[in-house]
C-alpha cells in the first residue's frame, strides 16, 4: 500500500463491508493482496488501540461505530455529490470527484451503476479516517448506452444472457425481452442496448446479432463495434483522396540529399526520414523529414473531419484501420524511395561532443528517399554485418548512429528519462483465411533507439517553436505521480524483489532504482507494476511537461499519417507559414480532449484484441498437443490462489487454489505463500512455474492454469 494513512484507510474500507460476524485477519489480507505482513499487523493493532476497529473474542475484526458530524441535508436527508464511478469486481466501488476524496460505495449501494458512469451519490457518512461513504441515488449519465457481448443460455433453457466483452462490465447481463428465441444462437456476438430496471439491476435489449465468436474476423468485428472504431474508407473516399491537389507553401528542394527511412519490415506508411550533415566546427545537423500531410488534408475540409473522427490509425492483429485513406497514407504522403515527396522538415543542430541540442530551424521541403531500410538490417549493419546499399547511405547511418548515442547519453544524464523499455508481444493473425499464426516478441534494439532519439528531438523543438510563435497548439503531457503512488509502488516492488529498496522519494532515486534492474529478469514485471502507478499521458492545449521523458516541453509532430494530434500541429504551422487563419486556443483545447479520449478507446481496443488472440492461440496449442506447457512467474499470492505472468505471451492468468496439486496446501498470509504441509513445497512470489492450461475464456479475456 502507499503510506500508513492510506494503508489504514484501505483496511477500514474492507472492514466497512464485512458481514456482522466480521473478517478474520487472513480474510482482510486476502482482499488487500500482496502487502508487508509486519506492517499490516502493526497498523491493524493501531486501529484497534484508536478504537476504530474492534477485535472480537472469536478472533475476527469489525469497524467500530463512529459518531458522525452533523451533515447538511437535502430532501432525501443527506448531503449529495457527483462523480465518475469505478466498480471493483468484488462489488464495491469508488466515486471520483473533481475535488475532494474518493467516495466509497458498499456493494449493496451501487444502484446499478457500472464503471465510468456519472452518478449522483448521497453521503451516508462524511467520514472519519475511512473517508466519505455513500450510496448511488441516481445515474446521471451512462458511459455505455450499448454493449457488445456473447450470447449465453441459462440452465433453464429459456433465459438468455449477454457476457460483455468489456472486463469492467458485470460478468453477465440479463437479456429481456427475448425476441424470437428460436433465432438466437449461444456463442454469437451481439450488440444490445443497456437498460436500468426499477430495482437498479441491468438488462439488455437485443439490437443486432453478429457472427459466431471464435474466428479472427468475428472477434475483431465485435471489438471494433464495442470500441466504436470507424469503418475503413469507402472506395469513393479513397478515389477522392487520390485526386487531391496539395497546398504549396515555399519549399526547399532537397531531392539531391542522401535521405533514408527506417521502419518495421512490414510498414507501408513511411512518414519520417532522416538526413545528416558531416560534422563542422564541432556541430552536426540532422534533418528530420516528416510527411507534409497537412498540405493534402486541409483544415476544416471533409477529409479533415473524417480524420478527426478516427483520430488514430487503429492497429489490431490482422487488421489495420487507418486514420487517412490508403491512397494518402500508403501512396501520396508516404516517403517512398526514389520518388519526390513533400515533407515538413526540422533541422536540429547538435553539439557533436556531448549531444546537446544547440538550435533548430523548420522548413517545408521536397525530398527523395535514397533507401528504404528496416530496423533489422540497420541493426545488423551497425553490429558489423553487410548492407546492400551505397557508400553514401552507409556513411549516413554511421553519422546518425554516433549522434544518436550522444543524444541518448545527454538525455540520460540531464533529463533522466525513465528506463522502461519492454518487449512488445503481439499475435500474428490473418483474416482471410482466419488464422492465428503465432506470437511475435520484439525486443527494442539500438536501431529503434536511433530513430527514437531524432523523433524525440524534433518533437521537443517543435513544442518550443509553438511557444516561440505564440501559436495555439497541442502538447503531449505526462504528469508526475503523487507521493502516495510512488510509496505504493515501492511497497509492491519490495514484495516482488523480496528485499528492501531505498526510498523512491525523488525522480533521481526512482531512475537509479530502475537502472539497477536493467539486467534483472524481473525488470519487465517491475516496469509493468510502475506503469500502473503512473498517470496516463494525454494531450493538452497547454504544456505541462512529460514526466516519463523528463522533458519540460513536448508535443507530437512526427506521425501525422497515424495521429491526428500531430496533424493538428502541422496544420497550425502551415497556416502560420502561409499567413492564414489558425485554430484558436479554445478549439485546440476541445480537440486535445477529444484526442485523449479517442486514444484511450483505441488503446483499449488493441489490448482487448491482443489478449483474446493470444488466448485463442494458447487454446490452439493445447488442442494440437494436450501436453502443452508454458512458463510463468508468480506475481501475486492470495487465499484464492496464484496470479502468474506468462512472459512468453504477455498474459496474466490464475492458478486457483483448488488447482494446486495434491492435498495439504495451506495459505500463509504473513509470508504471502502457499505451503504444502505434507511435502514442504513452498509457492511464493517470483517463483517460475511450469504451467498447463486448464480453461480459457476468450470472451472475457481470462485463463485458468494448473501446475504442470
C-alpha positions in Angstrom: 0.0 0.0 0.0 1.0 3.6 -0.1 1.7 5.4 3.2 0.4 4.3 6.6 -2.6 6.6 6.5 -3.7 5.2 3.1 -2.9 1.6 4.2 -5.1 2.1 7.3 -7.9 3.6 5.2 -7.9 0.5 3.0 -8.1 -1.8 6.0 -11.1 0.3 7.3 -12.8 0.3 3.9 -12.5 -3.5 3.7 -14.0 -3.9 7.2 -16.8 -1.4 6.3 -18.4 -4.1 4.2 -17.6 -7.1 6.5 -20.5 -9.3 7.5 -21.9 -9.0 11.1 -19.5 -11.7 12.3 -16.6 -9.6 11.0 -13.5 -10.7 9.0 -10.6 -12.8 10.1 -7.1 -11.4 9.7 -6.5 -13.8 6.7 -9.7 -12.6 5.0 -8.6 -9.0 5.3 -5.2 -9.9 3.8 -6.8 -11.8 1.0 -8.7 -8.6 0.0 -5.6 -6.4 0.3 -3.4 -8.7 -1.9 0.4 -8.6 -1.6 1.4 -6.4 1.3 4.0 -6.3 4.0 2.6 -8.6 6.8 4.5 -7.0 9.7 3.3 -3.5 8.7 -0.2 -4.8 8.3 -0.2 -6.3 11.8 1.2 -3.0 13.3 -1.4 -0.8 11.6 -4.3 -3.2 12.5 -3.2 -3.0 16.2 -3.0 0.8 16.0 -6.6 0.9 14.6 -7.7 -1.3 17.5 -5.9 1.0 20.0 -7.6 4.0 18.5 -10.9 2.3 18.9 -11.6 2.5 15.1 -11.6 -1.3 14.9 -13.0 -3.9 17.3 -11.0 -7.1 17.8 -13.8 -9.6 18.8 -13.3 -12.6 21.1 -13.8 -15.0 18.2 -10.7 -13.5 16.6 -12.5 -11.5 13.9 -12.4 -7.8 13.3 -15.1 -5.2 12.8 -15.3 -1.5 12.3 -16.2 0.3 15.5 -19.3 2.5 15.2 -18.2 6.2 15.0 -20.1 9.3 16.0 -20.9 11.2 12.8 -20.6 15.0 12.4 -23.8 16.8 11.5 -24.4 16.9 7.8 -26.2 19.4 5.6 -29.4 17.7 4.5 -31.3 17.6 1.3 -34.8 16.4 0.5 -33.5 12.8 0.8 -31.9 13.5 4.1 -28.3 13.6 3.2 -25.5 15.6 1.6 -25.0 14.8 -2.1 -22.1 14.8 -4.5 -21.5 13.6 -8.0 -18.6 12.0 -9.9 -17.5 9.1 -12.1 -17.8 5.6 -10.6 -15.3 2.7 -10.8 -16.8 -0.6 -9.8 -14.5 -3.3 -8.4 -15.0 -7.0 -9.3 -15.7 -7.6 -5.6 -18.8 -5.5 -5.9 -17.8 -2.3 -4.0 -17.0 0.9 -5.9 -15.4 4.3 -5.6 -16.7 7.6 -7.0 -14.0 10.0 -8.1 -15.0 13.7 -7.6 -13.4 16.6 -9.4 -12.3 17.9 -6.0 -12.0 16.0 -2.7 -11.6 12.4 -1.6 -13.0 9.5 -3.5 -16.3 8.3 -2.1 -16.5 4.6 -1.0 -19.7 2.8 -2.2 -20.5 -0.6 -0.5 -21.6 -3.5 -2.8 -25.3 -3.1 -2.0 -25.3 0.6 -2.8 -24.1 0.9 -6.3 -27.6 1.4 -7.7 -26.9 -0.5 -10.9 -24.1 1.8 -11.9 -21.2 0.4 -13.9 -17.6 1.7 -14.4 -17.3 5.1 -16.0 -21.0 6.1 -15.3 -21.5 9.6 -13.9 -23.6 9.2 -10.8 -25.2 11.2 -8.0 -24.2 10.0 -4.6 -25.9 10.5 -1.2 -23.3 10.6 1.5 -24.2 8.3 4.4 -21.0 9.3 6.2 -18.8 12.3 5.8 -16.2 10.1 7.3 -13.6 9.7 9.8 -10.2 8.1 8.9 -12.2 6.0 6.4 -13.1 8.9 4.2 -16.6 9.6 2.9 -19.0 6.7 2.3 -22.2 6.9 0.3 -24.8 5.2 -1.9 -25.7 5.9 -5.6 -29.1 7.5 -5.8 -29.2 8.4 -9.5 -27.2 7.6 -12.6 -26.8 10.9 -14.3 -25.1 9.7 -17.5 -24.4 6.3 -18.7 -20.9 5.9 -20.1 -22.1 3.0 -22.2 -25.5 3.0 -23.7 -24.8 -0.1 -25.8 -22.7 -3.1 -25.2 -21.2 -5.9 -27.3 -21.3 -9.3 -25.8 -21.6 -13.0 -26.4 -25.0 -14.8 -26.1 -25.3 -17.5 -23.4 -28.4 -19.6 -22.5 -29.4 -20.1 -18.9 -29.7 -23.5 -17.3 -33.5 -23.4 -17.7 -33.2 -23.3 -21.4 -35.4 -20.2 -21.5 -33.4 -17.4 -20.1 -30.7 -15.6 -22.2 -27.8 -13.6 -21.0 -25.1 -11.5 -22.5 -21.5 -11.9 -21.5 -20.0 -8.4 -22.1 -16.7 -8.1 -23.9 -15.5 -5.3 -21.6 -14.0 -6.6 -18.4 -15.2 -3.6 -16.4 -18.8 -4.6 -17.2 -20.7 -7.1 -15.0 -19.9 -10.7 -15.9 -23.4 -11.3 -17.2 -26.3 -9.1 -18.2 -29.9 -10.5 -18.5 -31.4 -10.2 -22.0 -35.0 -9.2 -21.8 -37.4 -9.3 -23.5 -36.2 -12.3 -25.6 -37.4 -11.6 -29.2 -37.7 -14.7 -31.4 -35.7 -17.1 -29.2 -35.6 -19.6 -32.0 -33.2 -17.3 -33.9 -30.8 -16.9 -31.0 -27.5 -18.8 -31.1 -25.4 -19.3 -28.0 -21.8 -18.1 -28.7 -22.9 -15.4 -31.2 -21.6 -11.9 -30.7 -24.4 -9.4 -30.4 -24.9 -5.7 -29.9 -27.5 -4.7 -27.3 -28.9 -1.6 -25.6 -28.4 -1.2 -21.9 -31.4 -0.6 -19.6 -31.6 0.1 -15.8 -34.6 -1.6 -14.2 -36.6 -0.2 -11.3 -34.7 -2.3 -8.8 -31.4 -0.9 -10.1 -30.4 -4.0 -11.9 -29.2 -4.0 -15.5 -30.8 -5.7 -18.5 -30.1 -5.6 -22.2 -32.3 -5.4 -25.3 -31.0 -7.1 -28.4 -30.3 -4.9 -31.4 -28.1 -6.9 -33.7 -26.9 -10.5 -33.9 -23.4 -10.7 -35.3 -21.2 -13.6 -36.2 -20.3 -16.6 -34.0 -17.3 -16.0 -31.8 -14.2 -17.9 -32.4 -12.8 -16.6 -35.7 -10.3 -13.8 -36.1 -12.8 -11.8 -38.2 -15.8 -12.2 -35.9 -13.8 -11.3 -32.8 -12.3 -8.3 -34.4 -15.7 -7.2 -35.7 -17.0 -7.4 -32.1 -14.1 -5.4 -30.7 -14.4 -2.7 -33.4 -18.2 -2.4 -32.6 -17.7 -2.2 -28.9 -15.0 0.4 -29.0 -16.6 2.3 -31.9 -13.7 2.2 -34.2 -14.9 3.9 -37.5 -15.2 1.7 -40.6 -12.5 1.8 -43.4 -12.7 4.5 -46.0 -15.0 3.7 -48.9 -13.8 3.3 -52.5 -15.3 6.7 -53.3 -13.5 8.3 -50.4 -10.2 6.7 -51.5 -10.7 7.9 -55.1 -11.5 11.4 -53.9 -8.3 11.5 -51.7 -6.2 10.3 -54.7 -7.3 13.3 -56.7 -6.4 15.9 -54.0 -4.0 18.7 -55.0 -1.7 19.8 -52.2 -1.2 23.4 -51.0 2.2 24.7 -52.0 4.0 26.9 -49.4 7.5 28.0 -50.2 9.7 24.8 -50.3 13.4 23.9 -50.2 14.5 21.3 -52.8 16.4 18.5 -51.0 15.9 15.9 -53.7 19.7 15.7 -54.1 20.4 14.9 -50.5 21.0 11.4 -49.1 17.9 10.6 -47.1 16.8 7.2 -45.5 13.6 5.8 -44.0 14.0 3.2 -41.2 10.8 1.4 -40.3 9.4 -2.1 -39.4 9.8 -4.6 -42.2 6.0 -4.8 -42.8 5.4 -1.0 -42.8 3.8 0.7 -45.8 3.1 4.3 -44.5 6.6 5.8 -44.2 6.0 9.1 -42.5 9.5 10.0 -41.3 13.0 10.1 -42.9 16.5 11.2 -41.8 19.4 13.0 -43.3 22.6 14.2 -41.6 25.4 16.7 -42.5 29.1 16.0 -41.7 30.5 17.4 -38.5 31.6 21.0 -38.9 33.0 23.3 -36.2 32.1 20.6 -33.6 28.5 20.7 -34.7 26.3 18.3 -36.7 22.8 19.0 -38.2 20.3 16.2 -38.5 17.3 16.6 -40.8 14.1 15.0 -39.5 11.8 14.9 -42.5 8.1 14.3 -41.8 5.4 13.7 -44.5 3.7 17.0 -45.2 0.2 15.6 -44.7 -1.4 19.0 -43.9 -0.8 20.1 -47.4 -3.3 17.5 -48.5 -5.7 17.4 -45.5 -6.9 21.0 -45.5 -8.1 22.4 -42.2 -11.9 22.1 -41.8 -12.3 20.1 -45.0 -14.3 16.8 -45.5 -11.2 14.7 -45.2 -10.1 16.6 -42.1 -13.4 15.8 -40.5 -13.0 12.1 -41.3 -9.5 12.0 -39.9 -10.7 13.8 -36.7 -13.4 11.3 -36.1 -10.8 8.5 -36.3 -8.0 10.4 -34.6 -5.6 7.4 -34.8 -4.7 4.6 -37.0 -6.0 1.5 -35.2 -3.6 -1.4 -35.3 -5.4 -4.6 -34.5 -3.9 -8.1 -35.0 -4.6 -8.9 -38.7 -6.4 -5.7 -39.3 -5.3 -2.1 -39.7 -7.9 0.7 -39.8 -6.1 3.8 -41.0 -6.7 7.4 -39.9 -6.2 8.5 -43.5 -7.2 6.9 -46.8 -4.7 4.3 -48.1 -4.3 6.5 -51.2 -2.7 9.1 -48.9 -1.2 7.0 -46.1 0.5 4.4 -48.3 0.9 6.4 -51.6 0.8 10.2 -52.0 2.1 11.1 -48.5 4.3 8.0 -47.9 8.0 8.8 -48.2 8.7 6.0 -50.7 12.2 5.5 -52.0 13.2 7.1 -55.3 10.0 9.3 -55.5 9.9 13.0 -54.8 7.7 13.7 -51.8 6.5 16.7 -49.9 8.0 17.0 -46.4 7.9 19.2 -43.3 11.4 19.2 -42.0 13.1 20.1 -38.7 16.9 20.6 -38.9 18.3 20.0 -35.4 21.9 21.3 -34.8 23.6 19.3 -32.1 26.9 19.6 -30.3 28.8 16.6 -31.7 30.9 16.2 -28.5 28.1 15.9 -25.9 24.7 15.5 -27.7 23.2 18.8 -26.5 20.7 20.5 -28.9 22.1 23.9 -29.8 19.4 25.2 -32.2 16.9 24.2 -34.8 15.0 25.5 -37.8 11.9 24.3 -39.6 11.1 24.3 -43.4 8.7 22.8 -45.9 10.8 20.7 -48.3 10.8 18.3 -51.2 12.8 15.1 -50.6 13.6 11.9 -52.5 14.3 9.0 -50.1 17.5 7.3 -51.1 16.8 4.0 -49.4 14.0 2.3 -47.5 15.6 0.3 -44.6 14.1 -1.8 -41.9 15.3 -2.0 -38.2 16.7 -5.5 -38.5 19.0 -4.7 -41.4 20.2 -1.4 -39.9 21.0 -3.2 -36.6 22.8 -6.0 -38.5 24.9 -3.3 -40.3 25.7 -1.4 -37.0 26.7 -4.8 -35.5 29.3 -5.3 -38.3 27.2 -7.1 -40.9 26.9 -6.3 -44.5 24.3 -3.9 -46.1 23.3 -3.8 -49.7 23.3 0.0 -50.3 25.5 2.8 -51.5 28.6 4.1 -49.6 26.7 7.4 -49.0 23.9 5.6 -47.2 26.4 3.7 -45.0 28.2 6.9 -44.2 24.9 8.5 -43.3 24.0 5.6 -41.0 27.4 5.8 -39.2 26.9 9.6 -38.5 23.3 9.1 -37.4 24.4 6.2 -35.0 27.2 8.2 -33.4 24.9 11.3 -33.0 22.0 9.2 -31.6 24.4 7.8 -28.9 25.4 11.3 -27.9 21.8 12.5 -27.7 20.8 9.5 -25.6 23.8 9.9 -23.2 22.9 13.6 -22.8 19.2 12.8 -22.1 20.2 10.0 -19.7 22.4 12.5 -17.7 20.4 15.7 -17.9 16.8 14.7 -18.4 16.9 11.3 -16.5 14.2 9.7 -18.6 12.6 6.6 -17.1 14.4 3.5 -18.4 11.3 1.3 -19.0 11.8 -0.3 -22.4 9.9 -3.6 -22.5 9.5 -6.2 -25.3 6.4 -5.9 -27.5 4.5 -9.2 -27.6 1.8 -9.4 -30.4 -0.2 -12.1 -32.0 0.3 -12.6 -35.8 -3.0 -13.2 -37.5 -4.7 -13.3 -40.9 -8.4 -12.7 -41.6 -8.6 -14.5 -44.9 -8.2 -17.3 -44.1 -9.0 -16.8 -40.4 -5.8 -18.0 -38.7 -3.6 -17.1 -35.7 -0.2 -18.0 -36.9 1.8 -17.3 -33.7 3.0 -14.8 -31.2 5.9 -12.4 -32.0 8.2 -11.0 -29.3 10.0 -7.9 -30.4 12.8 -6.5 -28.2 13.9 -2.9 -28.8 17.4 -2.6 -30.4 19.7 0.3 -30.9 18.3 0.8 -34.4 15.0 1.6 -32.8 16.7 3.9 -30.3 18.5 5.7 -33.2 15.2 6.7 -34.8 13.5 7.4 -31.5 16.2 9.9 -30.5 15.7 12.0 -33.5 11.9 11.9 -33.3 12.1 13.0 -29.7 14.4 15.8 -30.6 12.1 17.0 -33.4 9.1 16.9 -31.2 10.8 18.9 -28.5 12.0 21.5 -30.9 8.5 21.9 -32.5 7.0 22.3 -29.0 9.4 25.2 -28.3 8.6 26.6 -31.8 4.8 26.7 -30.9 5.6 28.7 -27.7 8.0 30.9 -29.5 5.4 31.8 -32.2 2.7 32.1 -29.6 0.7 29.7 -31.7 -2.2 27.6 -30.2 -1.1 24.0 -30.3 -1.4 20.6 -28.7 1.2 19.3 -26.3 1.9 15.8 -25.1 1.8 15.9 -21.3 2.6 13.3 -18.7 2.1 14.4 -15.1 4.3 13.2 -12.3 2.9 10.6 -9.9 1.8 11.7 -6.5 3.9 10.7 -3.5 1.4 8.1 -2.3 1.5 6.3 -5.7 5.3 6.1 -5.6 5.2 4.8 -2.0 2.7 2.2 -3.0 4.8 1.2 -6.0 7.9 0.9 -3.7 6.0 -1.4 -1.3 4.9 -3.7 -4.1 8.4 -3.7 -5.6 9.9 -4.7 -2.3 7.5 -7.7 -2.2 8.3 -8.7 -5.7 12.1 -8.4 -5.2 11.9 -9.7 -1.6 14.4 -7.2 -0.4 14.3 -3.7 1.0 14.7 -0.9 -1.6 15.8 2.7 -0.9 13.0 5.4 -0.6 11.7 6.4 -4.0 11.1 10.0 -3.0 12.6 11.8 -5.9 13.0 11.4 -9.7 16.7 10.6 -9.2 16.0 7.8 -6.7 13.3 6.3 -9.0 15.5 6.4 -12.1 18.5 5.0 -10.1 16.4 2.1 -8.9 15.1 1.3 -12.4 18.6 1.4 -13.8 19.8 -1.1 -11.2 17.3 -3.6 -12.6 18.4 -3.3 -16.2 19.8 -6.8 -16.3 17.3 -8.4 -13.9 14.8 -11.0 -15.1 12.2 -9.1 -13.0 12.8 -5.8 -14.9 9.7 -6.2 -17.1 7.5 -7.1 -14.2 8.7 -4.1 -12.1 8.3 -1.8 -15.1 4.7 -3.1 -15.7 4.0 -2.5 -12.0 5.3 1.0 -12.1 3.1 1.8 -15.2 0.0 1.0 -13.1 1.0 3.7 -10.7 1.8 6.4 -13.2 -0.8 8.8 -14.6 -1.8 8.2 -18.2 -0.1 10.5 -20.7 -2.6 12.8 -22.6 -3.0 15.8 -24.8 -3.5 19.3 -23.7 -3.5 22.8 -25.3 -1.0 23.9 -22.6 2.4 22.4 -21.9 2.6 20.6 -18.5 5.8 18.6 -19.1 6.4 15.0 -19.7 7.4 13.0 -16.6 8.4 9.8 -18.4 10.7 11.5 -20.8 12.0 14.1 -18.3 11.1 16.9 -20.7 9.6 20.3 -19.8 8.3 20.8 -23.3 7.0 18.1 -25.7 4.5 17.7 -28.5 3.6 15.2 -31.2 4.7 16.2 -34.7 6.4 13.2 -36.2 3.5 10.9 -37.1 0.8 12.9 -38.9 -0.2 9.9 -41.1 -1.2 8.0 -37.9 -2.1 10.5 -35.3 -4.5 13.4 -35.6 -2.7 15.4 -32.8 0.4 15.5 -35.0 -1.7 16.5 -38.0 -3.2 19.4 -36.0 0.2 20.7 -35.1 1.2 20.5 -38.8 -1.9 22.4 -39.8 -1.3 25.2 -37.4 2.3 25.6 -38.5 1.3 25.5 -42.2 -1.5 28.1 -41.6 1.1 30.3 -39.8 3.6 29.9 -42.6 1.1 30.7 -45.3 -0.3 33.6 -43.3 -3.7 32.0 -43.0 -6.1 31.8 -40.1 -5.1 29.3 -37.4 -7.3 27.5 -34.9 -8.0 29.2 -31.6 -6.8 28.2 -28.2 -10.3 27.2 -27.3 -10.6 25.0 -30.4 -7.3 23.3 -29.6 -8.4 22.6 -26.0 -11.5 20.9 -27.3 -9.5 18.8 -29.8 -6.9 17.9 -27.2 -9.6 16.4 -25.0 -11.1 14.5 -28.0 -7.6 13.2 -28.9 -7.1 11.9 -25.4 -10.5 10.2 -25.2 -10.1 8.5 -28.6 -6.6 7.5 -27.9 -7.7 5.6 -24.8 -10.5 4.0 -26.7 -8.1 2.9 -29.5 -5.7 1.5 -26.9 -8.4 -0.4 -25.2 -9.5 -2.0 -28.5 -5.9 -3.0 -29.3 -5.3 -4.5 -25.8 -8.7 -6.3 -26.0 -7.8 -7.8 -29.4 -4.3 -8.7 -28.5 -5.3 -10.5 -25.3 -8.1 -12.5 -27.0 -5.9 -13.6 -29.9 -3.2 -14.7 -27.6 -5.6 -16.7 -25.5 -7.1 -18.3 -28.6 -3.5 -19.2 -29.7 -2.9 -20.9 -26.3 -6.1 -22.8 -26.9 -4.8 -23.8 -30.4 -1.6 -25.1 -28.9 -3.3 -27.2 -26.3 -5.7 -28.6 -28.9 -2.7 -29.6 -31.0 -0.8 -31.0 -28.0 -2.8 -32.0 -24.9 0.5 -32.0 -23.0 1.3 -28.4 -23.9 3.2 -26.5 -21.2 4.3 -22.9 -20.7 6.2 -21.0 -18.1 5.1 -18.2 -15.8 6.2 -16.2 -12.8 4.1 -15.8 -9.6 3.2 -12.1 -9.3 0.5 -12.2 -6.6 -0.4 -14.7 -3.9 -3.9 -14.6 -2.2 -6.1 -17.0 -0.4 -7.8 -17.7 -3.7 -4.7 -18.9 -5.4 -1.8 -17.6 -7.5 -1.7 -14.9 -10.2 1.0 -15.7 -12.7 2.6 -13.7 -15.6 3.3 -15.7 -18.8 6.3 -13.8 -20.1 6.3 -15.6 -23.5 2.8 -14.3 -24.2 2.4 -11.1 -22.2 -0.6 -12.5 -20.4 -1.7 -12.9 -16.8 -3.5 -16.0 -15.6 -4.7 -17.5 -12.4 -3.9 -20.8 -10.7 -7.0 -21.2 -8.4 -6.3 -22.8 -5.0 -8.3 -25.8 -6.0 -5.9 -26.4 -8.9 -2.9 -26.8 -6.7 -1.7 -30.4 -7.0 -2.4 -33.0 -4.3 -3.5 -32.3 -0.7 -2.2 -30.4 2.3 -1.9 -26.9 0.9 -2.3 -24.0 3.4 -2.2 -20.3 2.7 0.3 -18.3 4.8 -0.7 -14.6 4.6 2.3 -13.5 6.6 4.8 -14.8 4.1 2.5 -14.4 1.1 2.9 -18.0 0.2 1.1 -21.4 -0.2 2.9 -24.2 1.7 2.2 -27.9 1.4 2.3 -29.4 4.9 3.0 -32.9 3.6 5.8 -32.2 1.2 7.1 -28.8 2.5 6.8 -27.3 -1.0 6.5 -23.5 -1.0 4.9 -21.4 -3.6 5.6 -17.7 -3.3 6.4 -14.5 -5.3 9.0 -14.6 -8.1 8.9 -18.3 -8.5 9.0 -19.6 -12.1 6.5 -22.4 -12.7 5.8 -24.9 -15.4 2.1 -24.5 -16.2 -0.7 -26.3 -18.0 -3.8 -24.6 -19.4 -7.0 -25.7 -17.7 -9.6 -23.4 -19.2 -9.7 -20.3 -21.3 -12.4 -17.7 -21.7 -11.5 -15.5 -24.7 -14.9 -13.7 -24.3 -13.8 -12.1 -21.0 -10.1 -12.5 -21.7 -9.3 -14.8 -18.8 -7.3 -18.0 -18.4 -7.1 -20.6 -15.6 -4.0 -22.8 -15.2 -2.5 -25.5 -13.0 1.0 -26.5 -12.0 2.3 -29.0 -14.6 
